[in-house]
């Protein structure tokens, strides 16, 4: 199997994107898949909840764009369920506007070592997002079932269309992942129905239910499958990972 490089993005902040990336990588790793998380969000949250210090003076993801050897940037969290190229605050001054496509082959030398490369992106940096979509095979969108998230989705898909037309014809929208799901509300049910009517059941992936254990796991810098393996969120991430593997 060739590596699947998946950008996780949402134009709306607070969408559960980072926790989805980290916990899905852990669930895939628990199933024997070799995963690399790439933290390209300057907030460094994927790095932090993976148990690494975002204030480290070491080189991180920002040095990908300064001719730094990529293998020297890879770290392994203590749980060893995935590898990560972390993001460090002191290494985050890069700007890619105008040079997003210069780095299209940036993962080529490590692609044979991984089954999945999962990229965490910031909501407000179109230069980073353009780069990520240009190097990825897939886009996945973690999405709260809220009206404003629908607007952010429309903007994101507009950018995806532009990238696929101009730079990366092979990229696909492979999944919309409902997150922070509470199907007791009429609003959530209406949004989910609209998503399924628009994109079909194959694109709308298994949702991740609201579960305080996700926040607790992040506080303890552990994946949910280790912190609370019997929780409903751990089960949801397990099933989401299974769904991704069935799509190989």
Order of alpha helices (4+ residues) and beta strands (2+ residues): beta-alpha-beta-alpha-beta-beta-beta-alpha-beta-alpha-beta-alpha-beta-alpha-alpha-alpha
